[in-house]
Amino acid sequence: MSMRNDFIDALVEIAEKDDRVVLLTADLGYTVLERFSNRFPERFFNVGAAEQHMLGMATGMTAAGYIPFVYSMTTFVTMRSFEFIRNGASLHQLPVRIIGVGGGFDYGHAGPTHHGLEDVALMRSLQGVSIFTPLSNQHAKEVLHATWKMDGPVYYRISKDQINLPEGNSPSVNMGGLHCIREGLDALILGLGRCSLDALAAADQLKEQGIYAAVYGAYSISPSPCDALVKTLKDMRTCVVVEDHSINGGLGSLVAEVIAENGLNCRLVRFGAQGVPDKTCGDMKTLKDRNNITSQSITEAVSTALNR
């Protein structure tokens, strides 16, 4: 079962209790959204390949008392619809819920037009938009249940694949929080959403070298985890950020801001998509390898930083 399937299952549970919840899609979500559309046909709207129109509809629906969830691929629902989000949900602080599916290289075979590498940066630039990047399938359901009634707009960055943390690792949902997957004193490896698994793999390799790295997952980007980061980084010499996103404007930029603004003595190394996309198509592993987002690269970066 994929994260998006579990997320929609949770949305159905919520809609069972609150008839204000409606779901809109831009001609996407087949085999996923049927569980909602079959149960609530009168509250489901397929607007066709018209994401801007979808966001405009959702904005208007809030005036009628509805809580609209809009569903599309990350690139389309944030980039193509950006002005509508800015001038509608963000400017007027309306409860539009934006579900972006396929962040990073989830749709790698579709080419660079479908790579979701700028969405967090775009949503971070808007005032009053909450941003959540769940760490696992189960966490996605818990994040939705904890946040669907928040004031103002919310952006959910959801994977189209199945993502599971190690057994016994159950993240909570704290606004502005981080989730500790593994304790460590030598360095911190911080992953954006699903990239916490890359961080964990690197920590396993470092442990073989006698280096004990803490591993944290970032799931609440806004509200900002500033306080949690300061508390975690104040005694760390090195922080490595791993994200399936551009290194500009995403989690790495957020951590750099926190380090600079709080005068923390911590070296920062960022792993993410860099440079202009080279038009390569391929699966997620291929594209992450081409962008140097690998556990081996992270391991080497931590070792180098500590040796300095």
N, C-alpha and C positions, 0 to 999 in steps of 0.2 A: 504494500500500500504506500503510495507516495505522500509527501507532505501536503501537497495541494488537496488530495483526496481527504486526508484527515482534517484539514482546515475547513473544508466545505461540510464535512460531517458535523463539526462543531457549530458551524453557522446554522445548519438545519436545527440543531438542538436549541439554539438561541431563538430562531424564528418560530419554533413551536410555542415559545413562551411570550413572544412579543411580536404582534402583528404589524408593528411599524417597520420591521426589517424587510427590505426588498433587495433583490440582486439583479444587476445589469451586466451584460457581457457584450463585447464587441466581436461577435461571431467566433468566439473561442471557448474552449472548455468542454469539448465533447468527451464523453465517458467520465467526466468529472462533475459537471454541474447538473446532470440529470437527477441526481439525488435531491437537489433543491427544486428544480423545475417541475418534477413529477409530483412532489409533495405540495408545492405552493405555486401552481401555474399562474395564478392571478397576481403573484408578486415577483414574477420573473420576466425580464425584458431583454431580448436579443436585438440590439440596435443595428446590427450589421457592422461592417468594417468602418466604423465612424467613432473613433475614440473621443474626439473633441465634443461631438454631439452627445456622447454618453455622459461625459463630465458635466455638460450643460444641463442635461436632464436631471442628473443626480443633484446638482445644486438647486434646481427648482423644486425637486421633491422634498428637500429639507424644509422649505417654506410651508409645505402641506403637512409637516409633522412626521415625515418618514425618516428612517435611518438607512440611507442607500449604501450598498456595497457595490463597487464597480470592479470588474474582473477582466484583466487582459495581460498580455505579455509585458514584462517590465519595461522594455524599450518604448512600446506604444503608449502605455498608460501614463508614463511619466514625461517622456520627451515630447511626443506628439501632442499631448494634452496639457503641457506645462502652463501655458497662458490661462487656460480655463481653470486650472487648479489655483493659480496665483490670484486671479481676479475674482474668483468665486469662493471656494472653500477656505482658502488661506486669508484673503482680505477681510472676509466677513465672519471668519471662525465658525464655519458650518460643519455639522457632523457627517461629512462625506468620508466613507471608508474606502481606501484605494488598495486593491489587491494586485501587486505586481508579481507575476509568476515568471520564473526563469532568470533570476539575476545571475550575473557573471557569465559563465560559458555554458549554462544549462542547454541553450539552443545552439551549440557550437557548430553543428553541421549546416545550419541555415546561413552562416556567414556573418561578417562583422556588423551588418545592419541589425542583426538580432542579438548581438552580445550586449548584455545589460551591465555596462561598466560605468555609467554616470548617474544612475538613479539616486543613490544616497546623497551624492553631492548636490543634485538638483533639489531634492526634498529638504536637505539641510539649509539651503539658501532661503527657504520660505519661513516666515515667522509663524509660530504656533502650530506647525505640523508635527505630530508625534510620529516617530519612526521606529519600527520593530523588525528585527531580523532573527526569527526563532532559530534555536540551536538543533532541534530535532523534530520529528513528527509529533511526538507527544507534547513537546514544548509549544509547538505551533497552536495546538488546541487550547492549551492553558493560557497562552498569551492572548488569544482571541477572547476567551471567557473573561479574562481580567481587564480587557481594554475596550470592549465594544461599546460601552456606554460613556466613554470619556468625552469631555467637551472638545469641540473643535475637530479638525480633520486628522485622520490617521492613515499612515502608509504602512502596509505589511509587505515585506519582501519574502516571498515564499518560493521554495524550491519545487520543481516538478518531479524530483526524485525522492526516494526514500532515504531519510537521514536518521541514524540512530546513534546516540552516545553510548559509551560503555555501560554494561549492565550495572545497575545500582547507582547510576549518576542521574539524579533527577533535579534539573534546575528549577528554581522558583521563578516568580515573576515580580520583580521589584522595579518600580519606575526609577530610571536613572541608575540601575544596578548592573553589576557584572556577575557572571557565574564562575566560580572556581571549580575547575575540573580536576586540577592536581596542584598540590602545594609544592613550593620550591623556593630556595633562597638565592640561587645564583643569577637568575635572569627571569624575565617574564615574557612569555609568548602569548600574544593576544589575538584571537581569531574573530573575524566578523562572521556571525551566524555559523553556517556550515563549515567555514574554514577553521573552526576550532578543532576539527578532526585532523587537519594538516598540522596544526600546532601540536596536537597530542602525539602524532607520529614523530615529529621532530624531537619532542621531549624524550620519547623512548630511545631514540638514537643517541641523544646527549647523555642519557643516564649510563649508557655503556662506556662513555668516556669519563664518567665520574662527575658529570655536570648535572645539577639538579635544578631544572627549570620549572617554574610555576606555569600552569596553563589556565588561561581564562577565556571565556566566551563572551563576546559583546552582543547583546540582544536588544538593549534599550539605547538607541542612538540619540533619540529625543523623546522624552526628557533625557538630557545629557548625563552620562555617567561620570561627570567631572569629579565629584566628591569621592566616588569609589576609586577613580583612577589616581587621585592624589594620595589617598590612603594606601593604595597598592604599590605605587611607584616611588614613594618617598624614600624607601630603603633599598631600591633596586638600582644596580649600575647600568643595566641594559634592558631595553624593551624592544621586542620584535613584533611588528604588526603584520598579520597575514589577512589579505582580503581579495576576493574575486571581484574586484572593482578597480577603477583607476586609482593610482596612488594620490591623485589630486582631488581633494574635496571629500574623501571618504573617511573611514575610521582612522587611517594613519594621520591625516590632517587634523582630525579632532584630537588625537593624542599629542601631536606636536604643539597644538594650541595650549593644551593643559600643561605640558611640561614648561613651555615658555612663560605662560602667564602666572605660573605658580613658582617659578624659579627652581625647578627640580633638577638635581644633578644626575640626570639619567640619559644615557646614549640611546637614541632611537634609530631603528633600522626598519624600513618599510618594504613589504613585498606586496605587489599588486601589478595590475596591467600598466605598462609604461610605453610611451611613444605612440606613434600613429599605427592603428591596426594594419597588419600586413596582408589583409584580405584572405588569410588562411581559413579554411573550413576544417572541421575535425571534431573528434569527441573531446570531452572536458579534459581528460588527462593530457591529450596532445597539446591543447591550447594553453593549459596551465604550465606544461613543460616549456613551451615556447616563450612564455612570459616569466620563466624562472620561479614560478610559485610551486616549489617542491619541498618536501620534508628535508631532503639532502641539502638544498640551498639554505634553508632556514638553520639547519644544524651547523653548517659551516659559518654562517653569519654570526651566530651566537658565540661559537668558539673564537672567532677572530676578534669580536668585540671584547670579550672577556680577557683575551691575551693582551689587548692594548692597555 
